[in-house]
Amino acid sequence: MILASVLTTNLAILVLAGFIGFVVISKVPNTLHTPLMSGTNAIHGIVLLGGLLIIGLAGNGAFNKAILVIAIAFGTINILGGFLVTDRMLEMFKSRPKPGGRDPDPDPTGPRPGHSPTGDHKNEKHDGTGAPS
C-alpha cells in the first residue's frame, strides 16, 4: 500500500513538473532561446557526467544499469541537439555573400595602380601602352 502511494505521488510530481516546464518555456521570447539552449546544454552535461560516474559505482543490478544507459543516451542526444540548434541560430547572424558570387575587391591590400576600384574601365583613356592615361 505504501509503494502505491509513493508511486502515485512521484507520478503526480512528474506530471505537474511537465506542465510547469511547458508553461515556462512557452513564455520565453525568441531572442532568449539561444542563451536558454546554452544553459540547458550545461545542465545536461552535468547530468551526463553524473550518469557516467554512477554507472561505474552501480551495483550488479541490471535494471539500474539499463536505466543509467538510457539516461546517458538521452542526455547525449539532448546535448548534441542543443549544440546543433544553437549553431543554426547563430548562423542567422553571419553576413551572407553578395549576390553574383564575386567579391568587388578580392585584393585585401586595396586596388592596384592603374585599375579602377569598381572594375569600370569604359571611361578610361589609354595611350597605347596598356596603362590608363
N, CA, C and O atoms as CSV, one atom per row, in Angstrom:
chain,resi,resn,atom,element,x,y,z
A,1,MET,N,N,0.815,-1.196,0.000
A,1,MET,CA,C,0.000,0.000,0.000
A,1,MET,C,C,0.857,1.256,0.000
A,1,MET,O,O,0.523,2.240,-0.661
A,2,ILE,N,N,1.954,1.226,0.736
A,2,ILE,CA,C,2.845,2.383,0.804
A,2,ILE,C,C,3.525,2.602,-0.554
A,2,ILE,O,O,3.716,3.744,-0.972
A,3,LEU,N,N,3.887,1.521,-1.237
A,3,LEU,CA,C,4.550,1.622,-2.528
A,3,LEU,C,C,3.643,2.305,-3.555
A,3,LEU,O,O,4.111,3.125,-4.346
A,4,ALA,N,N,2.347,1.973,-3.546
A,4,ALA,CA,C,1.404,2.597,-4.476
A,4,ALA,C,C,1.253,4.084,-4.184
A,4,ALA,O,O,1.111,4.884,-5.109
A,5,SER,N,N,1.281,4.458,-2.918
A,5,SER,CA,C,1.162,5.859,-2.533
A,5,SER,C,C,2.389,6.651,-2.995
A,5,SER,O,O,2.251,7.763,-3.506
A,6,VAL,N,N,3.578,6.088,-2.820
A,6,VAL,CA,C,4.812,6.751,-3.246
A,6,VAL,C,C,4.848,6.872,-4.772
A,6,VAL,O,O,5.246,7.906,-5.308
A,7,LEU,N,N,4.431,5.813,-5.463
A,7,LEU,CA,C,4.400,5.840,-6.918
A,7,LEU,C,C,3.422,6.896,-7.434
A,7,LEU,O,O,3.731,7.621,-8.380
A,8,THR,N,N,2.242,6.983,-6.812
A,8,THR,CA,C,1.256,7.978,-7.217
A,8,THR,C,C,1.774,9.394,-6.973
A,8,THR,O,O,1.592,10.278,-7.810
A,9,THR,N,N,2.411,9.603,-5.839
A,9,THR,CA,C,2.967,10.922,-5.528
A,9,THR,C,C,4.043,11.307,-6.537
A,9,THR,O,O,4.040,12.427,-7.048
A,10,ASN,N,N,4.962,10.389,-6.827
A,10,ASN,CA,C,6.033,10.678,-7.770
A,10,ASN,C,C,5.497,10.918,-9.179
A,10,ASN,O,O,6.018,11.765,-9.905
A,11,LEU,N,N,4.465,10.180,-9.564
A,11,LEU,CA,C,3.860,10.375,-10.871
A,11,LEU,C,C,3.166,11.733,-10.960
A,11,LEU,O,O,3.242,12.403,-11.990
A,12,ALA,N,N,2.492,12.141,-9.890
A,12,ALA,CA,C,1.835,13.455,-9.858
A,12,ALA,C,C,2.867,14.573,-9.948
A,12,ALA,O,O,2.645,15.566,-10.641
A,13,ILE,N,N,3.998,14.420,-9.251
A,13,ILE,CA,C,5.069,15.423,-9.314
A,13,ILE,C,C,5.633,15.512,-10.734
A,13,ILE,O,O,5.905,16.609,-11.223
A,14,LEU,N,N,5.807,14.376,-11.392
A,14,LEU,CA,C,6.329,14.351,-12.759
A,14,LEU,C,C,5.380,15.067,-13.720
A,14,LEU,O,O,5.824,15.859,-14.552
A,15,VAL,N,N,4.075,14.795,-13.610
A,15,VAL,CA,C,3.095,15.421,-14.494
A,15,VAL,C,C,3.029,16.927,-14.247
A,15,VAL,O,O,2.992,17.707,-15.199
A,16,LEU,N,N,3.013,17.342,-12.986
A,16,LEU,CA,C,2.981,18.771,-12.675
A,16,LEU,C,C,4.247,19.475,-13.144
A,16,LEU,O,O,4.177,20.593,-13.653
A,17,ALA,N,N,5.393,18.842,-12.980
A,17,ALA,CA,C,6.649,19.434,-13.452
A,17,ALA,C,C,6.638,19.586,-14.970
A,17,ALA,O,O,7.156,20.570,-15.498
A,18,GLY,N,N,6.056,18.628,-15.668
A,18,GLY,CA,C,5.936,18.730,-17.128
A,18,GLY,C,C,5.072,19.908,-17.541
A,18,GLY,O,O,5.439,20.657,-18.447
A,19,PHE,N,N,3.923,20.083,-16.884
A,19,PHE,CA,C,3.052,21.218,-17.201
A,19,PHE,C,C,3.723,22.550,-16.882
A,19,PHE,O,O,3.649,23.484,-17.680
A,20,ILE,N,N,4.369,22.647,-15.735
A,20,ILE,CA,C,5.044,23.891,-15.350
A,20,ILE,C,C,6.181,24.199,-16.329
A,20,ILE,O,O,6.364,25.347,-16.733
A,21,GLY,N,N,6.937,23.177,-16.703
A,21,GLY,CA,C,8.017,23.372,-17.679
A,21,GLY,C,C,7.491,23.870,-19.015
A,21,GLY,O,O,8.081,24.763,-19.623
A,22,PHE,N,N,6.382,23.297,-19.475
A,22,PHE,CA,C,5.785,23.725,-20.736
A,22,PHE,C,C,5.343,25.185,-20.675
A,22,PHE,O,O,5.575,25.942,-21.617
A,23,VAL,N,N,4.712,25.580,-19.582
A,23,VAL,CA,C,4.239,26.957,-19.438
A,23,VAL,C,C,5.418,27.927,-19.383
A,23,VAL,O,O,5.382,28.983,-20.015
A,24,VAL,N,N,6.448,27.579,-18.642
A,24,VAL,CA,C,7.608,28.472,-18.522
A,24,VAL,C,C,8.309,28.621,-19.868
A,24,VAL,O,O,8.635,29.740,-20.265
A,25,ILE,N,N,8.547,27.527,-20.574
A,25,ILE,CA,C,9.259,27.583,-21.848
A,25,ILE,C,C,8.434,28.303,-22.909
A,25,ILE,O,O,9.002,28.986,-23.761
A,26,SER,N,N,7.120,28.169,-22.881
A,26,SER,CA,C,6.296,28.840,-23.890
A,26,SER,C,C,6.282,30.351,-23.700
A,26,SER,O,O,5.939,31.075,-24.635
A,27,LYS,N,N,6.642,30.847,-22.526
A,27,LYS,CA,C,6.667,32.287,-22.258
A,27,LYS,C,C,8.007,32.924,-22.612
A,27,LYS,O,O,8.131,34.146,-22.538
A,28,VAL,N,N,9.006,32.145,-22.990
A,28,VAL,CA,C,10.335,32.688,-23.299
A,28,VAL,C,C,10.293,33.354,-24.672
A,28,VAL,O,O,9.846,32.741,-25.641
A,29,PRO,N,N,10.760,34.619,-24.767
A,29,PRO,CA,C,10.784,35.268,-26.082
A,29,PRO,C,C,11.826,34.627,-27.006
A,29,PRO,O,O,12.770,33.984,-26.545
A,30,ASN,N,N,11.637,34.814,-28.317
A,30,ASN,CA,C,12.514,34.187,-29.295
A,30,ASN,C,C,13.970,34.598,-29.142
A,30,ASN,O,O,14.864,33.800,-29.422
A,31,THR,N,N,14.225,35.821,-28.704
A,31,THR,CA,C,15.612,36.292,-28.587
A,31,THR,C,C,16.366,35.600,-27.463
A,31,THR,O,O,17.596,35.652,-27.433
A,32,LEU,N,N,15.672,34.961,-26.549
A,32,LEU,CA,C,16.343,34.295,-25.431
A,32,LEU,C,C,16.488,32.790,-25.616
A,32,LEU,O,O,16.982,32.109,-24.717
A,33,HIS,N,N,16.072,32.259,-26.754
A,33,HIS,CA,C,16.159,30.809,-26.935
A,33,HIS,C,C,17.596,30.316,-27.006
A,33,HIS,O,O,17.901,29.252,-26.469
A,34,THR,N,N,18.500,31.070,-27.662
A,34,THR,CA,C,19.901,30.637,-27.764
A,34,THR,C,C,20.566,30.600,-26.390
A,34,THR,O,O,21.198,29.593,-26.071
A,35,PRO,N,N,20.460,31.649,-25.551
A,35,PRO,CA,C,21.047,31.536,-24.211
A,35,PRO,C,C,20.403,30.431,-23.373
A,35,PRO,O,O,21.074,29.782,-22.571
A,36,LEU,N,N,19.103,30.222,-23.561
A,36,LEU,CA,C,18.428,29.160,-22.822
A,36,LEU,C,C,18.965,27.795,-23.237
A,36,LEU,O,O,19.157,26.921,-22.392
A,37,MET,N,N,19.206,27.610,-24.530
A,37,MET,CA,C,19.782,26.343,-25.009
A,37,MET,C,C,21.185,26.135,-24.451
A,37,MET,O,O,21.554,25.008,-24.119
A,38,SER,N,N,21.972,27.203,-24.343
A,38,SER,CA,C,23.310,27.078,-23.770
A,38,SER,C,C,23.237,26.633,-22.315
A,38,SER,O,O,24.029,25.804,-21.866
A,39,GLY,N,N,22.276,27.192,-21.583
A,39,GLY,CA,C,22.108,26.791,-20.187
A,39,GLY,C,C,21.682,25.340,-20.054
A,39,GLY,O,O,22.190,24.622,-19.193
A,40,THR,N,N,20.752,24.899,-20.899
A,40,THR,CA,C,20.322,23.504,-20.818
A,40,THR,C,C,21.414,22.551,-21.276
A,40,THR,O,O,21.492,21.423,-20.789
A,41,ASN,N,N,22.261,22.988,-22.207
A,41,ASN,CA,C,23.410,22.156,-22.586
A,41,ASN,C,C,24.338,21.944,-21.396
A,41,ASN,O,O,24.833,20.838,-21.177
A,42,ALA,N,N,24.571,23.001,-20.632
A,42,ALA,CA,C,25.434,22.876,-19.454
A,42,ALA,C,C,24.808,21.949,-18.414
A,42,ALA,O,O,25.499,21.117,-17.827
A,43,ILE,N,N,23.508,22.090,-18.188
A,43,ILE,CA,C,22.830,21.234,-17.214
A,43,ILE,C,C,22.872,19.780,-17.656
A,43,ILE,O,O,23.125,18.894,-16.839
A,44,HIS,N,N,22.626,19.518,-18.944
A,44,HIS,CA,C,22.660,18.138,-19.422
A,44,HIS,C,C,24.073,17.579,-19.439
A,44,HIS,O,O,24.257,16.366,-19.332
A,45,GLY,N,N,25.073,18.442,-19.571
A,45,GLY,CA,C,26.452,17.981,-19.428
A,45,GLY,C,C,26.722,17.476,-18.026
A,45,GLY,O,O,27.417,16.476,-17.850
A,46,ILE,N,N,26.183,18.154,-17.028
A,46,ILE,CA,C,26.331,17.719,-15.641
A,46,ILE,C,C,25.583,16.402,-15.420
A,46,ILE,O,O,26.084,15.499,-14.750
A,47,VAL,N,N,24.382,16.305,-15.992
A,47,VAL,CA,C,23.600,15.065,-15.880
A,47,VAL,C,C,24.358,13.905,-16.517
A,47,VAL,O,O,24.398,12.805,-15.967
A,48,LEU,N,N,24.953,14.154,-17.668
A,48,LEU,CA,C,25.717,13.112,-18.368
A,48,LEU,C,C,26.916,12.649,-17.550
A,48,LEU,O,O,27.163,11.449,-17.432
A,49,LEU,N,N,27.659,13.595,-16.987
A,49,LEU,CA,C,28.801,13.212,-16.143
A,49,LEU,C,C,28.354,12.456,-14.895
A,49,LEU,O,O,28.994,11.486,-14.489
A,50,GLY,N,N,27.257,12.901,-14.290
A,50,GLY,CA,C,26.729,12.190,-13.124
A,50,GLY,C,C,26.310,10.778,-13.471
A,50,GLY,O,O,26.565,9.848,-12.707
A,51,GLY,N,N,25.664,10.609,-14.621
A,51,GLY,CA,C,25.263,9.267,-15.051
A,51,GLY,C,C,26.461,8.371,-15.295
A,51,GLY,O,O,26.439,7.190,-14.950
A,52,LEU,N,N,27.512,8.931,-15.892
A,52,LEU,CA,C,28.722,8.137,-16.133
A,52,LEU,C,C,29.401,7.737,-14.821
A,52,LEU,O,O,29.899,6.619,-14.688
A,53,LEU,N,N,29.418,8.653,-13.861
A,53,LEU,CA,C,30.016,8.317,-12.558
A,53,LEU,C,C,29.199,7.258,-11.829
A,53,LEU,O,O,29.764,6.329,-11.251
A,54,ILE,N,N,27.887,7.388,-11.850
A,54,ILE,CA,C,27.034,6.449,-11.118
A,54,ILE,C,C,27.053,5.065,-11.763
A,54,ILE,O,O,26.982,4.054,-11.064
A,55,ILE,N,N,27.148,5.017,-13.099
A,55,ILE,CA,C,27.150,3.693,-13.741
A,55,ILE,C,C,28.399,2.907,-13.344
A,55,ILE,O,O,28.375,1.677,-13.294
A,56,GLY,N,N,29.490,3.625,-13.062
A,56,GLY,CA,C,30.700,2.947,-12.593
A,56,GLY,C,C,30.567,2.470,-11.159
A,56,GLY,O,O,31.202,1.490,-10.769
A,57,LEU,N,N,29.750,3.152,-10.371
A,57,LEU,CA,C,29.581,2.798,-8.968
A,57,LEU,C,C,28.365,1.915,-8.709
A,57,LEU,O,O,28.172,1.420,-7.599
A,58,ALA,N,N,27.550,1.721,-9.739
A,58,ALA,CA,C,26.317,0.952,-9.554
A,58,ALA,C,C,26.639,-0.500,-9.216
A,58,ALA,O,O,27.670,-1.043,-9.613
A,59,GLY,N,N,25.740,-1.094,-8.484
A,59,GLY,CA,C,25.914,-2.495,-8.112
A,59,GLY,C,C,25.708,-3.409,-9.311
A,59,GLY,O,O,25.813,-2.975,-10.459
A,60,ASN,N,N,25.421,-4.649,-9.046
A,60,ASN,CA,C,25.253,-5.631,-10.110
A,60,ASN,C,C,23.861,-5.637,-10.700
A,60,ASN,O,O,23.566,-6.469,-11.558
A,61,GLY,N,N,23.002,-4.743,-10.271
A,61,GLY,CA,C,21.627,-4.726,-10.763
A,61,GLY,C,C,21.561,-4.343,-12.240
A,61,GLY,O,O,21.973,-3.251,-12.632
A,62,ALA,N,N,21.046,-5.245,-13.036
A,62,ALA,CA,C,20.953,-4.986,-14.475
A,62,ALA,C,C,19.934,-3.892,-14.772
A,62,ALA,O,O,20.117,-3.117,-15.711
A,63,PHE,N,N,18.867,-3.819,-13.988
A,63,PHE,CA,C,17.843,-2.795,-14.202
A,63,PHE,C,C,18.426,-1.401,-13.977
A,63,PHE,O,O,18.166,-0.484,-14.757
A,64,ASN,N,N,19.223,-1.239,-12.901
A,64,ASN,CA,C,19.838,0.058,-12.611
A,64,ASN,C,C,20.766,0.485,-13.737
A,64,ASN,O,O,20.751,1.646,-14.146
A,65,LYS,N,N,21.564,-0.433,-14.235
A,65,LYS,CA,C,22.498,-0.103,-15.307
A,65,LYS,C,C,21.754,0.211,-16.600
A,65,LYS,O,O,22.173,1.091,-17.352
A,66,ALA,N,N,20.657,-0.496,-16.871
A,66,ALA,CA,C,19.883,-0.225,-18.087
A,66,ALA,C,C,19.276,1.176,-18.034
A,66,ALA,O,O,19.309,1.909,-19.022
A,67,ILE,N,N,18.727,1.542,-16.883
A,67,ILE,CA,C,18.154,2.885,-16.722
A,67,ILE,C,C,19.237,3.938,-16.872
A,67,ILE,O,O,18.998,4.978,-17.488
A,68,LEU,N,N,20.426,3.697,-16.324
A,68,LEU,CA,C,21.519,4.656,-16.446
A,68,LEU,C,C,21.983,4.791,-17.893
A,68,LEU,O,O,22.271,5.898,-18.349
A,69,VAL,N,N,22.057,3.696,-18.605
A,69,VAL,CA,C,22.466,3.759,-20.015
A,69,VAL,C,C,21.437,4.551,-20.823
A,69,VAL,O,O,21.810,5.347,-21.685
A,70,ILE,N,N,20.157,4.343,-20.553
A,70,ILE,CA,C,19.116,5.107,-21.248
A,70,ILE,C,C,19.232,6.593,-20.907
A,70,ILE,O,O,19.104,7.442,-21.789
A,71,ALA,N,N,19.472,6.913,-19.637
A,71,ALA,CA,C,19.617,8.317,-19.228
A,71,ALA,C,C,20.837,8.953,-19.896
A,71,ALA,O,O,20.774,10.101,-20.335
A,72,ILE,N,N,21.934,8.221,-19.974
A,72,ILE,CA,C,23.139,8.739,-20.624
A,72,ILE,C,C,22.885,8.953,-22.117
A,72,ILE,O,O,23.325,9.956,-22.680
A,73,ALA,N,N,22.185,8.028,-22.757
A,73,ALA,CA,C,21.891,8.170,-24.186
A,73,ALA,C,C,21.003,9.388,-24.436
A,73,ALA,O,O,21.274,10.173,-25.345
A,74,PHE,N,N,19.943,9.554,-23.638
A,74,PHE,CA,C,19.059,10.705,-23.818
A,74,PHE,C,C,19.785,12.017,-23.518
A,74,PHE,O,O,19.589,13.008,-24.222
A,75,GLY,N,N,20.610,12.028,-22.493
A,75,GLY,CA,C,21.391,13.231,-22.183
A,75,GLY,C,C,22.332,13.598,-23.319
A,75,GLY,O,O,22.476,14.774,-23.651
A,76,THR,N,N,22.976,12.597,-23.917
A,76,THR,CA,C,23.892,12.847,-25.030
A,76,THR,C,C,23.136,13.382,-26.238
A,76,THR,O,O,23.587,14.325,-26.888
A,77,ILE,N,N,21.990,12.784,-26.540
A,77,ILE,CA,C,21.187,13.252,-27.674
A,77,ILE,C,C,20.739,14.692,-27.437
A,77,ILE,O,O,20.752,15.504,-28.362
A,78,ASN,N,N,20.351,15.009,-26.226
A,78,ASN,CA,C,19.886,16.355,-25.914
A,78,ASN,C,C,21.020,17.368,-26.026
A,78,ASN,O,O,20.805,18.474,-26.523
A,79,ILE,N,N,22.218,17.014,-25.577
A,79,ILE,CA,C,23.357,17.922,-25.679
A,79,ILE,C,C,23.700,18.174,-27.144
A,79,ILE,O,O,23.877,19.325,-27.545
A,80,LEU,N,N,23.795,17.120,-27.944
A,80,LEU,CA,C,24.128,17.290,-29.358
A,80,LEU,C,C,23.048,18.084,-30.093
A,80,LEU,O,O,23.361,18.947,-30.913
A,81,GLY,N,N,21.789,17.796,-29.803
A,81,GLY,CA,C,20.708,18.553,-30.422
A,81,GLY,C,C,20.741,20.017,-30.027
A,81,GLY,O,O,20.484,20.891,-30.854
A,82,GLY,N,N,21.053,20.288,-28.776
A,82,GLY,CA,C,21.156,21.681,-28.321
A,82,GLY,C,C,22.268,22.429,-29.028
A,82,GLY,O,O,22.099,23.588,-29.409
A,83,PHE,N,N,23.413,21.770,-29.207
A,83,PHE,CA,C,24.511,22.422,-29.917
A,83,PHE,C,C,24.161,22.653,-31.383
A,83,PHE,O,O,24.525,23.685,-31.947
A,84,LEU,N,N,23.466,21.714,-32.006
A,84,LEU,CA,C,23.072,21.895,-33.402
A,84,LEU,C,C,22.085,23.054,-33.554
A,84,LEU,O,O,22.206,23.862,-34.474
A,85,VAL,N,N,21.117,23.131,-32.653
A,85,VAL,CA,C,20.144,24.215,-32.710
A,85,VAL,C,C,20.824,25.558,-32.460
A,85,VAL,O,O,20.538,26.535,-33.151
A,86,THR,N,N,21.722,25.612,-31.476
A,86,THR,CA,C,22.440,26.850,-31.184
A,86,THR,C,C,23.282,27.268,-32.378
A,86,THR,O,O,23.330,28.451,-32.715
A,87,ASP,N,N,23.945,26.319,-33.022
A,87,ASP,CA,C,24.768,26.634,-34.189
A,87,ASP,C,C,23.914,27.176,-35.328
A,87,ASP,O,O,24.308,28.132,-35.996
A,88,ARG,N,N,22.752,26.576,-35.553
A,88,ARG,CA,C,21.870,27.062,-36.615
A,88,ARG,C,C,21.341,28.455,-36.309
A,88,ARG,O,O,21.196,29.273,-37.217
A,89,MET,N,N,21.052,28.734,-35.043
A,89,MET,CA,C,20.556,30.060,-34.690
A,89,MET,C,C,21.660,31.106,-34.827
A,89,MET,O,O,21.394,32.220,-35.278
A,90,LEU,N,N,22.889,30.769,-34.447
A,90,LEU,CA,C,23.990,31.719,-34.585
A,90,LEU,C,C,24.360,31.929,-36.050
A,90,LEU,O,O,24.901,32.975,-36.407
A,91,GLU,N,N,24.076,30.955,-36.891
A,91,GLU,CA,C,24.328,31.067,-38.332
A,91,GLU,C,C,23.475,32.177,-38.943
A,91,GLU,O,O,23.856,32.758,-39.959
A,92,MET,N,N,22.331,32.476,-38.338
A,92,MET,CA,C,21.456,33.527,-38.859
A,92,MET,C,C,22.096,34.905,-38.734
A,92,MET,O,O,21.731,35.813,-39.480
A,93,PHE,N,N,23.038,35.086,-37.814
A,93,PHE,CA,C,23.636,36.389,-37.584
A,93,PHE,C,C,24.890,36.629,-38.414
A,93,PHE,O,O,25.446,37.726,-38.370
A,94,LYS,N,N,25.351,35.637,-39.166
A,94,LYS,CA,C,26.528,35.807,-40.011
A,94,LYS,C,C,26.122,36.502,-41.300
A,94,LYS,O,O,25.016,36.311,-41.806
A,95,SER,N,N,27.055,37.329,-41.833
A,95,SER,CA,C,26.751,38.018,-43.088
A,95,SER,C,C,26.820,37.038,-44.250
A,95,SER,O,O,27.634,36.115,-44.267
A,96,ARG,N,N,25.952,37.265,-45.209
A,96,ARG,CA,C,25.888,36.392,-46.369
A,96,ARG,C,C,26.644,37.038,-47.521
A,96,ARG,O,O,26.735,38.264,-47.586
A,97,PRO,N,N,27.191,36.227,-48.441
A,97,PRO,CA,C,27.892,36.815,-49.588
A,97,PRO,C,C,26.919,37.556,-50.500
A,97,PRO,O,O,25.733,37.232,-50.567
A,98,LYS,N,N,27.453,38.567,-51.205
A,98,LYS,CA,C,26.636,39.356,-52.116
A,98,LYS,C,C,26.155,38.492,-53.270
A,98,LYS,O,O,26.855,37.567,-53.682
A,99,PRO,N,N,24.961,38.782,-53.802
A,99,PRO,CA,C,24.511,38.025,-54.977
A,99,PRO,C,C,25.453,38.288,-56.151
A,99,PRO,O,O,25.963,39.397,-56.311
A,100,GLY,N,N,25.669,37.300,-56.936
A,100,GLY,CA,C,26.597,37.407,-58.059
A,100,GLY,C,C,27.834,36.568,-57.809
A,100,GLY,O,O,28.542,36.198,-58.745
A,101,GLY,N,N,28.092,36.270,-56.549
A,101,GLY,CA,C,29.174,35.370,-56.194
A,101,GLY,C,C,30.565,35.933,-56.377
A,101,GLY,O,O,31.526,35.168,-56.304
A,102,ARG,N,N,30.739,37.259,-56.616
A,102,ARG,CA,C,32.067,37.814,-56.837
A,102,ARG,C,C,32.283,38.949,-55.861
A,102,ARG,O,O,31.431,39.825,-55.713
A,103,ASP,N,N,33.434,38.930,-55.192
A,103,ASP,CA,C,33.799,39.988,-54.276
A,103,ASP,C,C,34.241,41.193,-55.106
A,103,ASP,O,O,35.081,41.033,-55.992
A,104,PRO,N,N,33.708,42.393,-54.855
A,104,PRO,CA,C,34.100,43.534,-55.676
A,104,PRO,C,C,35.575,43.887,-55.539
A,104,PRO,O,O,36.145,44.440,-56.480
A,105,ASP,N,N,36.211,43.598,-54.429
A,105,ASP,CA,C,37.630,43.884,-54.249
A,105,ASP,C,C,38.298,42.655,-53.638
A,105,ASP,O,O,38.445,42.580,-52.418
A,106,PRO,N,N,38.711,41.677,-54.476
A,106,PRO,CA,C,39.275,40.457,-53.921
A,106,PRO,C,C,40.654,40.659,-53.306
A,106,PRO,O,O,41.104,39.816,-52.530
A,107,ASP,N,N,41.340,41.764,-53.637
A,107,ASP,CA,C,42.679,42.022,-53.107
A,107,ASP,C,C,42.551,42.756,-51.777
A,107,ASP,O,O,42.062,43.885,-51.760
A,108,PRO,N,N,42.974,42.155,-50.651
A,108,PRO,CA,C,42.783,42.817,-49.357
A,108,PRO,C,C,43.661,44.040,-49.176
A,108,PRO,O,O,43.381,44.856,-48.298
A,109,THR,N,N,44.724,44.206,-49.977
A,109,THR,CA,C,45.611,45.355,-49.821
A,109,THR,C,C,45.078,46.586,-50.521
A,109,THR,O,O,45.630,47.670,-50.335
A,110,GLY,N,N,44.032,46.468,-51.316
A,110,GLY,CA,C,43.439,47.610,-51.988
A,110,GLY,C,C,43.593,47.495,-53.488
A,110,GLY,O,O,44.168,46.527,-53.986
A,111,PRO,N,N,43.078,48.485,-54.216
A,111,PRO,CA,C,43.161,48.429,-55.675
A,111,PRO,C,C,44.596,48.615,-56.160
A,111,PRO,O,O,45.379,49.327,-55.532
A,112,ARG,N,N,44.933,47.985,-57.261
A,112,ARG,CA,C,46.261,48.122,-57.844
A,112,ARG,C,C,46.336,49.413,-58.638
A,112,ARG,O,O,45.321,49.888,-59.147
A,113,PRO,N,N,47.522,49.982,-58.747
A,113,PRO,CA,C,47.659,51.222,-59.534
A,113,PRO,C,C,47.255,50.971,-60.983
A,113,PRO,O,O,47.608,49.950,-61.572
A,114,GLY,N,N,46.513,51.917,-61.543
A,114,GLY,CA,C,46.093,51.819,-62.930
A,114,GLY,C,C,44.811,51.046,-63.115
A,114,GLY,O,O,44.357,50.876,-64.247
A,115,HIS,N,N,44.211,50.570,-62.036
A,115,HIS,CA,C,42.963,49.826,-62.137
A,115,HIS,C,C,41.888,50.567,-61.364
A,115,HIS,O,O,42.127,51.118,-60.289
A,116,SER,N,N,40.717,50.564,-61.936
A,116,SER,CA,C,39.582,51.201,-61.290
A,116,SER,C,C,39.084,50.302,-60.161
A,116,SER,O,O,38.904,49.104,-60.379
A,117,PRO,N,N,38.852,50.850,-58.942
A,117,PRO,CA,C,38.373,50.001,-57.848
A,117,PRO,C,C,36.995,49.414,-58.104
A,117,PRO,O,O,36.644,48.402,-57.497
A,118,THR,N,N,36.207,50.014,-58.979
A,118,THR,CA,C,34.879,49.484,-59.259
A,118,THR,C,C,34.890,48.495,-60.407
A,118,THR,O,O,33.889,47.824,-60.658
A,119,GLY,N,N,36.007,48.398,-61.104
A,119,GLY,CA,C,36.081,47.487,-62.237
A,119,GLY,C,C,35.492,48.081,-63.502
A,119,GLY,O,O,35.334,47.375,-64.498
A,120,ASP,N,N,35.160,49.383,-63.481
A,120,ASP,CA,C,34.573,50.047,-64.631
A,120,ASP,C,C,35.692,50.700,-65.436
A,120,ASP,O,O,36.226,51.730,-65.024
A,121,HIS,N,N,36.056,50.111,-66.585
A,121,HIS,CA,C,37.153,50.610,-67.404
A,121,HIS,C,C,36.643,51.257,-68.685
A,121,HIS,O,O,37.450,51.557,-69.565
A,122,LYS,N,N,35.339,51.487,-68.829
A,122,LYS,CA,C,34.790,52.011,-70.068
A,122,LYS,C,C,35.213,53.455,-70.315
A,122,LYS,O,O,35.442,53.835,-71.463
A,123,ASN,N,N,35.322,54.263,-69.272
A,123,ASN,CA,C,35.590,55.680,-69.441
A,123,ASN,C,C,37.064,56.040,-69.342
A,123,ASN,O,O,37.405,57.223,-69.362
A,124,GLU,N,N,37.947,55.054,-69.236
A,124,GLU,CA,C,39.369,55.360,-69.135
A,124,GLU,C,C,39.966,55.524,-70.520
A,124,GLU,O,O,39.587,54.824,-71.458
A,125,LYS,N,N,40.915,56.469,-70.642
A,125,LYS,CA,C,41.625,56.690,-71.897
A,125,LYS,C,C,42.954,55.959,-71.824
A,125,LYS,O,O,43.596,55.946,-70.774
A,126,HIS,N,N,43.370,55.355,-72.917
A,126,HIS,CA,C,44.629,54.630,-72.947
A,126,HIS,C,C,45.538,55.269,-73.985
A,126,HIS,O,O,45.073,55.744,-75.021
A,127,ASP,N,N,46.862,55.280,-73.696
A,127,ASP,CA,C,47.829,55.848,-74.634
A,127,ASP,C,C,48.491,54.783,-75.511
A,127,ASP,O,O,49.460,55.080,-76.209
A,128,GLY,N,N,47.996,53.578,-75.485
A,128,GLY,CA,C,48.537,52.518,-76.306
A,128,GLY,C,C,49.532,51.637,-75.599
A,128,GLY,O,O,49.926,50.610,-76.153
A,129,THR,N,N,49.963,51.990,-74.385
A,129,THR,CA,C,50.922,51.183,-73.639
A,129,THR,C,C,50.235,50.189,-72.727
A,129,THR,O,O,50.891,49.340,-72.123
A,130,GLY,N,N,48.945,50.285,-72.625
A,130,GLY,CA,C,48.201,49.355,-71.770
A,130,GLY,C,C,47.839,49.978,-70.444
A,130,GLY,O,O,47.011,49.433,-69.714
A,131,ALA,N,N,48.448,51.124,-70.107
A,131,ALA,CA,C,48.136,51.785,-68.855
A,131,ALA,C,C,47.185,52.941,-69.115
A,131,ALA,O,O,47.305,53.602,-70.146
A,132,PRO,N,N,46.262,53.205,-68.235
A,132,PRO,CA,C,45.370,54.336,-68.432
A,132,PRO,C,C,46.128,55.642,-68.332
A,132,PRO,O,O,47.098,55.736,-67.580
A,133,SER,N,N,45.706,56.650,-69.072
A,133,SER,CA,C,46.409,57.931,-69.033
A,133,SER,C,C,45.666,58.935,-68.194
A,133,SER,O,O,46.115,60.072,-68.050
